[in-house]
Amino acid sequence: MADADLDVVIRQLARQLHTGLMTRAKERRDRLNGLAAKAKGKETGDRFKMMAKATMEQATAAAKRLQMSADNVADSYARAMRAAASTPVAAKAEQKKAEKKAPKEKPAKKAKAKKAK
């Protein structure tokens, strides 16, 4: 996860939140529809049905806004990272970093070889 791009992580978290939000909204809708079925009066049943429908509409709208915001943030982050990576300073830093990671060949020491025998 340490090497993962944050824009991917942002999208993944938004997907999890979207799923959780819609699951809870469906549970509430089902509960309200159940209350509508048990209602003794027609007006009460209709009111519960309208509440169930409004719940799903509001949850769907909130989920869309959440997803859109997460996509915007992820895109913005990815764009900023590409811009930062393309600057000359960043390119020099990456080159220095790569040079440090390159293994340097050390001359074999005869003293260590004699001690090992």
N, CA, C and O atoms as a printed pandas DataFrame, in Angstrom:
     atom_number atom_name residue_name chain_id  residue_number  x_coord  y_coord  z_coord
0              1         N          MET        A               1    0.821   -1.189    0.000
1              2        CA          MET        A               1    0.000    0.000    0.000
2              3         C          MET        A               1    0.868    1.257    0.000
3              4         O          MET        A               1    0.425    2.317   -0.442
4              5         N          ALA        A               2    2.099    1.144    0.492
5              6        CA          ALA        A               2    2.973    2.308    0.559
6              7         C          ALA        A               2    3.314    2.824   -0.828
7              8         O          ALA        A               2    3.489    4.029   -1.010
8              9         N          ASP        A               3    3.413    1.942   -1.802
9             10        CA          ASP        A               3    3.773    2.356   -3.146
10            11         C          ASP        A               3    2.543    2.720   -3.984
11            12         O          ASP        A               3    2.692    3.165   -5.123
12            13         N          ALA        A               4    1.357    2.544   -3.456
13            14        CA          ALA        A               4    0.140    2.808   -4.217
14            15         C          ALA        A               4   -0.019    4.307   -4.442
15            16         O          ALA        A               4    0.318    5.118   -3.580
16            17         N          ASP        A               5   -0.533    4.655   -5.602
17            18        CA          ASP        A               5   -0.818    6.055   -5.881
18            19         C          ASP        A               5   -2.035    6.468   -5.064
19            20         O          ASP        A               5   -3.001    5.715   -4.941
20            21         N          LEU        A               6   -1.976    7.653   -4.519
21            22        CA          LEU        A               6   -3.072    8.104   -3.664
22            23         C          LEU        A               6   -4.363    8.332   -4.431
23            24         O          LEU        A               6   -5.445    8.228   -3.854
24            25         N          ASP        A               7   -4.274    8.641   -5.714
25            26        CA          ASP        A               7   -5.515    8.834   -6.465
26            27         C          ASP        A               7   -6.295    7.521   -6.559
27            28         O          ASP        A               7   -7.526    7.535   -6.546
28            29         N          VAL        A               8   -5.604    6.404   -6.652
29            30        CA          VAL        A               8   -6.271    5.096   -6.680
30            31         C          VAL        A               8   -6.902    4.811   -5.317
31            32         O          VAL        A               8   -8.014    4.290   -5.232
32            33         N          VAL        A               9   -6.185    5.156   -4.264
33            34        CA          VAL        A               9   -6.702    4.935   -2.907
34            35         C          VAL        A               9   -7.937    5.800   -2.664
35            36         O          VAL        A               9   -8.905    5.345   -2.054
36            37         N          ILE        A              10   -7.905    7.036   -3.135
37            38        CA          ILE        A              10   -9.056    7.936   -2.973
38            39         C          ILE        A              10  -10.286    7.355   -3.666
39            40         O          ILE        A              10  -11.382    7.355   -3.106
40            41         N          ARG        A              11  -10.096    6.863   -4.876
41            42        CA          ARG        A              11  -11.224    6.273   -5.609
42            43         C          ARG        A              11  -11.747    5.016   -4.914
43            44         O          ARG        A              11  -12.955    4.780   -4.876
44            45         N          GLN        A              12  -10.850    4.223   -4.373
45            46        CA          GLN        A              12  -11.250    2.995   -3.683
46            47         C          GLN        A              12  -12.056    3.327   -2.425
47            48         O          GLN        A              12  -13.081    2.699   -2.159
48            49         N          LEU        A              13  -11.599    4.302   -1.663
49            50        CA          LEU        A              13  -12.330    4.696   -0.455
50            51         C          LEU        A              13  -13.706    5.270   -0.797
51            52         O          LEU        A              13  -14.685    5.014   -0.096
52            53         N          ALA        A              14  -13.771    6.039   -1.868
53            54        CA          ALA        A              14  -15.063    6.596   -2.288
54            55         C          ALA        A              14  -16.015    5.477   -2.691
55            56         O          ALA        A              14  -17.211    5.538   -2.404
56            57         N          ARG        A              15  -15.485    4.460   -3.353
57            58        CA          ARG        A              15  -16.324    3.321   -3.759
58            59         C          ARG        A              15  -16.872    2.605   -2.520
59            60         O          ARG        A              15  -18.037    2.206   -2.496
60            61         N          GLN        A              16  -16.035    2.446   -1.498
61            62        CA          GLN        A              16  -16.490    1.804   -0.263
62            63         C          GLN        A              16  -17.561    2.647    0.424
63            64         O          GLN        A              16  -18.562    2.110    0.899
64            65         N          LEU        A              17  -17.356    3.959    0.479
65            66        CA          LEU        A              17  -18.353    4.839    1.091
66            67         C          LEU        A              17  -19.664    4.820    0.311
67            68         O          LEU        A              17  -20.745    4.829    0.900
68            69         N          HIS        A              18  -19.565    4.795   -0.997
69            70        CA          HIS        A              18  -20.760    4.745   -1.849
70            71         C          HIS        A              18  -21.552    3.476   -1.568
71            72         O          HIS        A              18  -22.775    3.514   -1.428
72            73         N          THR        A              19  -20.851    2.363   -1.486
73            74        CA          THR        A              19  -21.515    1.080   -1.217
74            75         C          THR        A              19  -22.195    1.090    0.147
75            76         O          THR        A              19  -23.337    0.650    0.279
76            77         N          GLY        A              20  -21.502    1.586    1.149
77            78        CA          GLY        A              20  -22.074    1.647    2.494
78            79         C          GLY        A              20  -23.283    2.563    2.565
79            80         O          GLY        A              20  -24.286    2.238    3.201
80            81         N          LEU        A              21  -23.181    3.702    1.912
81            82        CA          LEU        A              21  -24.289    4.656    1.895
82            83         C          LEU        A              21  -25.525    4.063    1.238
83            84         O          LEU        A              21  -26.629    4.180    1.770
84            85         N          MET        A              22  -25.349    3.434    0.101
85            86        CA          MET        A              22  -26.489    2.862   -0.611
86            87         C          MET        A              22  -27.079    1.666    0.156
87            88         O          MET        A              22  -28.292    1.457    0.141
88            89         N          THR        A              23  -26.230    0.895    0.816
89            90        CA          THR        A              23  -26.730   -0.233    1.616
90            91         C          THR        A              23  -27.624    0.265    2.745
91            92         O          THR        A              23  -28.712   -0.266    2.970
92            93         N          ARG        A              24  -27.149    1.303    3.459
93            94        CA          ARG        A              24  -27.942    1.859    4.562
94            95         C          ARG        A              24  -29.242    2.486    4.044
95            96         O          ARG        A              24  -30.282    2.375    4.693
96            97         N          ALA        A              25  -29.189    3.130    2.904
97            98        CA          ALA        A              25  -30.395    3.745    2.345
98            99         C          ALA        A              25  -31.415    2.679    1.965
99           100         O          ALA        A              25  -32.613    2.857    2.181
100          101         N          LYS        A              26  -30.942    1.575    1.400
101          102        CA          LYS        A              26  -31.862    0.489    1.033
102          103         C          LYS        A              26  -32.475   -0.150    2.269
103          104         O          LYS        A              26  -33.643   -0.537    2.257
104          105         N          GLU        A              27  -31.687   -0.262    3.344
105          106        CA          GLU        A              27  -32.226   -0.807    4.595
106          107         C          GLU        A              27  -33.335    0.097    5.131
107          108         O          GLU        A              27  -34.391   -0.377    5.553
108          109         N          ARG        A              28  -33.080    1.395    5.106
109          110        CA          ARG        A              28  -34.086    2.338    5.596
110          111         C          ARG        A              28  -35.324    2.324    4.707
111          112         O          ARG        A              28  -36.448    2.376    5.207
112          113         N          ARG        A              29  -35.125    2.254    3.388
113          114        CA          ARG        A              29  -36.248    2.187    2.453
114          115         C          ARG        A              29  -37.099    0.948    2.733
115          116         O          ARG        A              29  -38.327    1.023    2.774
116          117         N          ASP        A              30  -36.428   -0.199    2.926
117          118        CA          ASP        A              30  -37.164   -1.436    3.202
118          119         C          ASP        A              30  -37.936   -1.339    4.518
119          120         O          ASP        A              30  -39.059   -1.834    4.622
120          121         N          ARG        A              31  -37.329   -0.701    5.523
121          122        CA          ARG        A              31  -38.003   -0.533    6.812
122          123         C          ARG        A              31  -39.251    0.334    6.647
123          124         O          ARG        A              31  -40.312    0.025    7.189
124          125         N          LEU        A              32  -39.106    1.423    5.892
125          126        CA          LEU        A              32  -40.252    2.306    5.685
126          127         C          LEU        A              32  -41.347    1.628    4.858
127          128         O          LEU        A              32  -42.533    1.823    5.123
128          129         N          ASN        A              33  -40.960    0.845    3.869
129          130        CA          ASN        A              33  -41.957    0.106    3.087
130          131         C          ASN        A              33  -42.655   -0.936    3.954
131          132         O          ASN        A              33  -43.842   -1.206    3.774
132          133         N          GLY        A              34  -41.917   -1.520    4.891
133          134        CA          GLY        A              34  -42.532   -2.462    5.829
134          135         C          GLY        A              34  -43.540   -1.773    6.728
135          136         O          GLY        A              34  -44.615   -2.309    6.994
136          137         N          LEU        A              35  -43.190   -0.582    7.195
137          138        CA          LEU        A              35  -44.133    0.185    8.011
138          139         C          LEU        A              35  -45.354    0.592    7.189
139          140         O          LEU        A              35  -46.465    0.651    7.716
140          141         N          ALA        A              36  -45.152    0.873    5.896
141          142        CA          ALA        A              36  -46.273    1.233    5.030
142          143         C          ALA        A              36  -47.214    0.043    4.867
143          144         O          ALA        A              36  -48.432    0.216    4.819
144          145         N          ALA        A              37  -46.664   -1.148    4.782
145          146        CA          ALA        A              37  -47.499   -2.345    4.623
146          147         C          ALA        A              37  -48.298   -2.627    5.894
147          148         O          ALA        A              37  -49.420   -3.128    5.833
148          149         N          LYS        A              38  -47.706   -2.298    7.054
149          150        CA          LYS        A              38  -48.384   -2.555    8.331
150          151         C          LYS        A              38  -49.338   -1.433    8.736
151          152         O          LYS        A              38  -50.127   -1.594    9.667
152          153         N          ALA        A              39  -49.267   -0.314    8.050
153          154        CA          ALA        A              39  -50.074    0.846    8.425
154          155         C          ALA        A              39  -51.564    0.523    8.319
155          156         O          ALA        A              39  -52.005   -0.187    7.415
156          157         N          LYS        A              40  -52.316    1.062    9.264
157          158        CA          LYS        A              40  -53.749    0.779    9.280
158          159         C          LYS        A              40  -54.527    1.686    8.340
159          160         O          LYS        A              40  -55.556    1.287    7.795
160          161         N          GLY        A              41  -54.041    2.890    8.153
161          162        CA          GLY        A              41  -54.757    3.816    7.273
162          163         C          GLY        A              41  -54.043    3.985    5.935
163          164         O          GLY        A              41  -52.826    3.830    5.838
164          165         N          LYS        A              42  -54.826    4.306    4.911
165          166        CA          LYS        A              42  -54.253    4.498    3.577
166          167         C          LYS        A              42  -53.319    5.700    3.551
167          168         O          LYS        A              42  -52.254    5.643    2.936
168          169         N          GLU        A              43  -53.709    6.792    4.213
169          170        CA          GLU        A              43  -52.881    7.992    4.234
170          171         C          GLU        A              43  -51.534    7.726    4.911
171          172         O          GLU        A              43  -50.497    8.196    4.444
172          173         N          THR        A              44  -51.554    6.988    5.987
173          174        CA          THR        A              44  -50.317    6.665    6.702
174          175         C          THR        A              44  -49.411    5.802    5.835
175          176         O          THR        A              44  -48.204    6.035    5.771
176          177         N          GLY        A              45  -49.983    4.813    5.172
177          178        CA          GLY        A              45  -49.214    3.948    4.281
178          179         C          GLY        A              45  -48.606    4.722    3.130
179          180         O          GLY        A              45  -47.453    4.501    2.758
180          181         N          ASP        A              46  -49.395    5.641    2.562
181          182        CA          ASP        A              46  -48.884    6.466    1.464
182          183         C          ASP        A              46  -47.742    7.377    1.934
183          184         O          ASP        A              46  -46.768    7.597    1.214
184          185         N          ARG        A              47  -47.884    7.899    3.155
185          186        CA          ARG        A              47  -46.837    8.771    3.703
186          187         C          ARG        A              47  -45.534    7.994    3.875
187          188         O          ARG        A              47  -44.465    8.502    3.538
188          189         N          PHE        A              48  -45.610    6.760    4.400
189          190        CA          PHE        A              48  -44.409    5.934    4.558
190          191         C          PHE        A              48  -43.790    5.590    3.204
191          192         O          PHE        A              48  -42.567    5.567    3.066
192          193         N          LYS        A              49  -44.625    5.325    2.216
193          194        CA          LYS        A              49  -44.105    5.019    0.873
194          195         C          LYS        A              49  -43.394    6.227    0.281
195          196         O          LYS        A              49  -42.341    6.093   -0.341
196          197         N          MET        A              50  -43.982    7.424    0.480
197          198        CA          MET        A              50  -43.331    8.636   -0.016
198          199         C          MET        A              50  -42.002    8.879    0.695
199          200         O          MET        A              50  -41.032    9.318    0.078
200          201         N          MET        A              51  -41.964    8.589    1.997
201          202        CA          MET        A              51  -40.717    8.747    2.748
202          203         C          MET        A              51  -39.657    7.765    2.241
203          204         O          MET        A              51  -38.477    8.104    2.154
204          205         N          ALA        A              52  -40.086    6.563    1.913
205          206        CA          ALA        A              52  -39.147    5.566    1.387
206          207         C          ALA        A              52  -38.590    6.008    0.043
207          208         O          ALA        A              52  -37.395    5.871   -0.220
208          209         N          LYS        A              53  -39.467    6.541   -0.806
209          210        CA          LYS        A              53  -39.024    7.006   -2.123
210          211         C          LYS        A              53  -38.084    8.200   -1.978
211          212         O          LYS        A              53  -37.063    8.271   -2.662
212          213         N          ALA        A              54  -38.420    9.130   -1.101
213          214        CA          ALA        A              54  -37.579   10.312   -0.883
214          215         C          ALA        A              54  -36.223    9.923   -0.303
215          216         O          ALA        A              54  -35.201   10.520   -0.640
216          217         N          THR        A              55  -36.222    8.923    0.564
217          218        CA          THR        A              55  -34.960    8.446    1.144
218          219         C          THR        A              55  -34.023    7.961    0.049
219          220         O          THR        A              55  -32.841    8.307    0.046
220          221         N          MET        A              56  -34.539    7.165   -0.879
221          222        CA          MET        A              56  -33.696    6.656   -1.958
222          223         C          MET        A              56  -33.233    7.771   -2.886
223          224         O          MET        A              56  -32.091    7.756   -3.346
224          225         N          GLU        A              57  -34.093    8.729   -3.164
225          226        CA          GLU        A              57  -33.709    9.842   -4.026
226          227         C          GLU        A              57  -32.594   10.663   -3.391
227          228         O          GLU        A              57  -31.620   11.021   -4.053
228          229         N          GLN        A              58  -32.746   10.958   -2.097
229          230        CA          GLN        A              58  -31.732   11.744   -1.390
230          231         C          GLN        A              58  -30.408   10.980   -1.293
231          232         O          GLN        A              58  -29.337   11.560   -1.476
232          233         N          ALA        A              59  -30.485    9.692   -1.006
233          234        CA          ALA        A              59  -29.269    8.872   -0.889
234          235         C          ALA        A              59  -28.558    8.755   -2.231
235          236         O          ALA        A              59  -27.329    8.807   -2.290
236          237         N          THR        A              60  -29.314    8.598   -3.296
237          238        CA          THR        A              60  -28.718    8.514   -4.632
238          239         C          THR        A              60  -28.026    9.820   -4.990
239          240         O          THR        A              60  -26.921    9.812   -5.534
240          241         N          ALA        A              61  -28.669   10.937   -4.687
241          242        CA          ALA        A              61  -28.064   12.242   -4.973
242          243         C          ALA        A              61  -26.787   12.435   -4.146
243          244         O          ALA        A              61  -25.777   12.913   -4.662
244          245         N          ALA        A              62  -26.835   12.064   -2.876
245          246        CA          ALA        A              62  -25.650   12.197   -2.025
246          247         C          ALA        A              62  -24.518   11.301   -2.518
247          248         O          ALA        A              62  -23.356   11.707   -2.516
248          249         N          ALA        A              63  -24.853   10.095   -2.937
249          250        CA          ALA        A              63  -23.841    9.170   -3.443
250          251         C          ALA        A              63  -23.196    9.698   -4.720
251          252         O          ALA        A              63  -21.990    9.552   -4.917
252          253         N          LYS        A              64  -23.999   10.311   -5.586
253          254        CA          LYS        A              64  -23.454   10.892   -6.818
254          255         C          LYS        A              64  -22.510   12.041   -6.499
255          256         O          LYS        A              64  -21.441   12.159   -7.096
256          257         N          ARG        A              65  -22.912   12.891   -5.550
257          258        CA          ARG        A              65  -22.046   14.013   -5.163
258          259         C          ARG        A              65  -20.757   13.510   -4.537
259          260         O          ARG        A              65  -19.684   14.052   -4.802
260          261         N          LEU        A              66  -20.851   12.484   -3.716
261          262        CA          LEU        A              66  -19.668   11.895   -3.094
262          263         C          LEU        A              66  -18.715   11.345   -4.144
263          264         O          LEU        A              66  -17.510   11.585   -4.085
264          265         N          GLN        A              67  -19.255   10.612   -5.095
265          266        CA          GLN        A              67  -18.431   10.016   -6.154
266          267         C          GLN        A              67  -17.796   11.100   -7.022
267          268         O          GLN        A              67  -16.625   10.999   -7.387
268          269         N          MET        A              68  -18.559   12.127   -7.347
269          270        CA          MET        A              68  -18.039   13.208   -8.177
270          271         C          MET        A              68  -16.915   13.950   -7.452
271          272         O          MET        A              68  -15.892   14.277   -8.054
272          273         N          SER        A              69  -17.108   14.210   -6.173
273          274        CA          SER        A              69  -16.076   14.893   -5.389
274          275         C          SER        A              69  -14.808   14.053   -5.307
275          276         O          SER        A              69  -13.702   14.575   -5.452
276          277         N          ALA        A              70  -14.966   12.772   -5.077
277          278        CA          ALA        A              70  -13.801   11.884   -4.983
278          279         C          ALA        A              70  -13.063   11.814   -6.314
279          280         O          ALA        A              70  -11.832   11.821   -6.342
280          281         N          ASP        A              71  -13.803   11.745   -7.413
281          282        CA          ASP        A              71  -13.165   11.726   -8.733
282          283         C          ASP        A              71  -12.405   13.025   -8.989
283          284         O          ASP        A              71  -11.292   13.005   -9.514
284          285         N          ASN        A              72  -13.005   14.148   -8.618
285          286        CA          ASN        A              72  -12.336   15.436   -8.803
286          287         C          ASN        A              72  -11.050   15.521   -7.988
287          288         O          ASN        A              72  -10.021   15.982   -8.482
288          289         N          VAL        A              73  -11.119   15.075   -6.741
289          290        CA          VAL        A              73   -9.939   15.113   -5.878
290          291         C          VAL        A              73   -8.856   14.186   -6.420
291          292         O          VAL        A              73   -7.687   14.567   -6.471
292          293         N          ALA        A              74   -9.230   12.986   -6.820
293          294        CA          ALA        A              74   -8.255   12.028   -7.344
294          295         C          ALA        A              74   -7.616   12.537   -8.629
295          296         O          ALA        A              74   -6.405   12.416   -8.814
296          297         N          ASP        A              75   -8.425   13.105   -9.513
297          298        CA          ASP        A              75   -7.881   13.660  -10.756
298          299         C          ASP        A              75   -6.939   14.827  -10.476
299          300         O          ASP        A              75   -5.879   14.943  -11.090
300          301         N          SER        A              76   -7.332   15.677   -9.557
301          302        CA          SER        A              76   -6.512   16.827   -9.202
302          303         C          SER        A              76   -5.178   16.377   -8.611
303          304         O          SER        A              76   -4.126   16.919   -8.950
304          305         N          TYR        A              77   -5.230   15.392   -7.736
305          306        CA          TYR        A              77   -3.991   14.874   -7.136
306          307         C          TYR        A              77   -3.083   14.271   -8.203
307          308         O          TYR        A              77   -1.884   14.550   -8.226
308          309         N          ALA        A              78   -3.636   13.459   -9.073
309          310        CA          ALA        A              78   -2.840   12.830  -10.127
310          311         C          ALA        A              78   -2.226   13.884  -11.044
311          312         O          ALA        A              78   -1.069   13.763  -11.446
312          313         N          ARG        A              79   -2.994   14.908  -11.371
313          314        CA          ARG        A              79   -2.494   15.981  -12.229
314          315         C          ARG        A              79   -1.365   16.734  -11.529
315          316         O          ARG        A              79   -0.363   17.070  -12.161
316          317         N          ALA        A              80   -1.513   16.999  -10.248
317          318        CA          ALA        A              80   -0.476   17.705   -9.489
318          319         C          ALA        A              80    0.805   16.878   -9.407
319          320         O          ALA        A              80    1.904   17.425   -9.509
320          321         N          MET        A              81    0.672   15.574   -9.225
321          322        CA          MET        A              81    1.854   14.716   -9.149
322          323         C          MET        A              81    2.566   14.637  -10.500
323          324         O          MET        A              81    3.796   14.611  -10.554
324          325         N          ARG        A              82    1.799   14.600  -11.583
325          326        CA          ARG        A              82    2.424   14.604  -12.920
326          327         C          ARG        A              82    3.152   15.917  -13.160
327          328         O          ARG        A              82    4.250   15.930  -13.717
328          329         N          ALA        A              83    2.543   17.022  -12.741
329          330        CA          ALA        A              83    3.173   18.336  -12.926
330          331         C          ALA        A              83    4.443   18.442  -12.092
331          332         O          ALA        A              83    5.449   18.982  -12.552
332          333         N          ALA        A              84    4.398   17.926  -10.861
333          334        CA          ALA        A              84    5.572   17.983   -9.995
334          335         C          ALA        A              84    6.693   17.097  -10.528
335          336         O          ALA        A              84    7.869   17.439  -10.402
336          337         N          ALA        A              85    6.339   15.979  -11.112
337          338        CA          ALA        A              85    7.347   15.067  -11.641
338          339         C          ALA        A              85    7.995   15.593  -12.909
339          340         O          ALA        A              85    9.107   15.189  -13.249
340          341         N          SER        A              86    7.315   16.487  -13.611
341          342        CA          SER        A              86    7.855   16.981  -14.875
342          343         C          SER        A              86    8.744   18.210  -14.696
343          344         O          SER        A              86    9.345   18.667  -15.668
344          345         N          THR        A              87    8.845   18.752  -13.501
345          346        CA          THR        A              87    9.693   19.919  -13.283
346          347         C          THR        A              87   11.162   19.505  -13.303
347          348         O          THR        A              87   11.484   18.370  -12.950
348          349         N          PRO        A              88   12.051   20.398  -13.706
349          350        CA          PRO        A              88   13.480   20.063  -13.766
350          351         C          PRO        A              88   14.063   19.695  -12.412
351          352         O          PRO        A              88   14.936   18.830  -12.333
352          353         N          VAL        A              89   13.606   20.323  -11.365
353          354        CA          VAL        A              89   14.123   20.013  -10.032
354          355         C          VAL        A              89   13.790   18.578   -9.661
355          356         O          VAL        A              89   14.627   17.857   -9.117
356          357         N          ALA        A              90   12.561   18.167   -9.958
357          358        CA          ALA        A              90   12.147   16.801   -9.643
358          359         C          ALA        A              90   12.925   15.797  -10.477
359          360         O          ALA        A              90   13.278   14.724   -9.988
360          361         N          ALA        A              91   13.194   16.133  -11.720
361          362        CA          ALA        A              91   13.941   15.220  -12.582
362          363         C          ALA        A              91   15.357   15.018  -12.058
363          364         O          ALA        A              91   15.869   13.899  -12.067
364          365         N          LYS        A              92   15.999   16.104  -11.596
365          366        CA          LYS        A              92   17.346   15.986  -11.030
366          367         C          LYS        A              92   17.331   15.174   -9.744
367          368         O          LYS        A              92   18.232   14.371   -9.502
368          369         N          ALA        A              93   16.313   15.379   -8.920
369          370        CA          ALA        A              93   16.207   14.630   -7.664
370          371         C          ALA        A              93   16.028   13.143   -7.937
371          372         O          ALA        A              93   16.621   12.307   -7.255
372          373         N          GLU        A              94   15.212   12.813   -8.936
373          374        CA          GLU        A              94   15.019   11.404   -9.300
374          375         C          GLU        A              94   16.315   10.800   -9.821
375          376         O          GLU        A              94   16.622    9.642   -9.534
376          377         N          GLN        A              95   17.075   11.574  -10.581
377          378        CA          GLN        A              95   18.332   11.074  -11.124
378          379         C          GLN        A              95   19.324   10.813   -9.993
379          380         O          GLN        A              95   20.000    9.785   -9.994
380          381         N          LYS        A              96   19.420   11.725   -9.032
381          382        CA          LYS        A              96   20.309   11.527   -7.892
382          383         C          LYS        A              96   19.884   10.319   -7.069
383          384         O          LYS        A              96   20.719    9.552   -6.591
384          385         N          LYS        A              97   18.595   10.163   -6.913
385          386        CA          LYS        A              97   18.057    9.035   -6.148
386          387         C          LYS        A              97   18.415    7.714   -6.835
387          388         O          LYS        A              97   18.772    6.741   -6.171
388          389         N          ALA        A              98   18.317    7.688   -8.151
389          390        CA          ALA        A              98   18.647    6.482   -8.904
390          391         C          ALA        A              98   20.140    6.179   -8.817
391          392         O          ALA        A              98   20.530    5.013   -8.753
392          393         N          GLU        A              99   20.979    7.213   -8.814
393          394        CA          GLU        A              99   22.412    7.008   -8.693
394          395         C          GLU        A              99   22.777    6.431   -7.333
395          396         O          GLU        A              99   23.670    5.589   -7.231
396          397         N          LYS        A             100   22.094    6.879   -6.297
397          398        CA          LYS        A             100   22.371    6.367   -4.955
398          399         C          LYS        A             100   21.970    4.907   -4.823
399          400         O          LYS        A             100   22.625    4.138   -4.119
400          401         N          LYS        A             101   20.901    4.529   -5.495
401          402        CA          LYS        A             101   20.424    3.149   -5.401
402          403         C          LYS        A             101   21.266    2.184   -6.218
403          404         O          LYS        A             101   21.270    0.983   -5.948
404          405         N          ALA        A             102   21.980    2.695   -7.214
405          406        CA          ALA        A             102   22.783    1.822   -8.074
406          407         C          ALA        A             102   23.890    1.187   -7.233
407          408         O          ALA        A             102   24.592    1.895   -6.511
408          409         N          PRO        A             103   24.057   -0.130   -7.314
409          410        CA          PRO        A             103   25.090   -0.789   -6.505
410          411         C          PRO        A             103   26.474   -0.418   -7.024
411          412         O          PRO        A             103   26.746   -0.451   -8.224
412          413         N          LYS        A             104   27.328   -0.068   -6.088
413          414        CA          LYS        A             104   28.697    0.273   -6.439
414          415         C          LYS        A             104   29.568   -0.961   -6.223
415          416         O          LYS        A             104   29.445   -1.655   -5.214
416          417         N          GLU        A             105   30.424   -1.215   -7.161
417          418        CA          GLU        A             105   31.306   -2.372   -7.050
418          419         C          GLU        A             105   32.496   -1.994   -6.184
419          420         O          GLU        A             105   33.177   -0.998   -6.430
420          421         N          LYS        A             106   32.729   -2.801   -5.178
421          422        CA          LYS        A             106   33.851   -2.570   -4.284
422          423         C          LYS        A             106   34.957   -3.555   -4.638
423          424         O          LYS        A             106   34.674   -4.707   -4.965
424          425         N          PRO        A             107   36.187   -3.128   -4.580
425          426        CA          PRO        A             107   37.279   -4.064   -4.862
426          427         C          PRO        A             107   37.341   -5.116   -3.765
427          428         O          PRO        A             107   37.169   -4.820   -2.583
428          429         N          ALA        A             108   37.584   -6.322   -4.177
429          430        CA          ALA        A             108   37.668   -7.428   -3.225
430          431         C          ALA        A             108   38.923   -7.260   -2.388
431          432         O          ALA        A             108   40.005   -6.985   -2.907
432          433         N          LYS        A             109   38.759   -7.428   -1.100
433          434        CA          LYS        A             109   39.901   -7.285   -0.197
434          435         C          LYS        A             109   40.507   -8.658    0.055
435          436         O          LYS        A             109   39.804   -9.625    0.350
436          437         N          LYS        A             110   41.798   -8.718   -0.066
437          438        CA          LYS        A             110   42.500   -9.987    0.119
438          439         C          LYS        A             110   42.532  -10.384    1.582
439          440         O          LYS        A             110   42.573  -11.574    1.893
440          441         N          ALA        A             111   42.515   -9.416    2.489
441          442        CA          ALA        A             111   42.612   -9.724    3.916
442          443         C          ALA        A             111   41.377  -10.486    4.371
443          444         O          ALA        A             111   41.490  -11.417    5.168
444          445         N          LYS        A             112   40.218  -10.115    3.887
445          446        CA          LYS        A             112   38.993  -10.806    4.294
446          447         C          LYS        A             112   38.982  -12.226    3.736
447          448         O          LYS        A             112   38.518  -13.150    4.405
448          449         N          ALA        A             113   39.477  -12.404    2.545
449          450        CA          ALA        A             113   39.520  -13.726    1.931
450          451         C          ALA        A             113   40.440  -14.647    2.713
451          452         O          ALA        A             113   40.122  -15.826    2.874
452          453         N          LYS        A             114   41.575  -14.149    3.209
453          454        CA          LYS        A             114   42.519  -14.972    3.969
454          455         C          LYS        A             114   41.927  -15.355    5.324
455          456         O          LYS        A             114   42.145  -16.470    5.798
456          457         N          LYS        A             115   41.175  -14.435    5.957
457          458        CA          LYS        A             115   40.587  -14.714    7.264
458          459         C          LYS        A             115   39.480  -15.759    7.173
459          460         O          LYS        A             115   39.278  -16.529    8.112
460          461         N          ALA        A             116   38.771  -15.793    6.069
461          462        CA          ALA        A             116   37.687  -16.736    5.888
462          463         C          ALA        A             116   38.198  -18.152    5.780
463          464         O          ALA        A             116   37.466  -19.081    6.119
464          465         N          LYS        A             117   39.458  -18.368    5.311
465          466        CA          LYS        A             117   40.020  -19.715    5.154
466          467         C          LYS        A             117   40.464  -20.213    6.437
467          468         O          LYS        A             117   40.969  -21.332    6.523
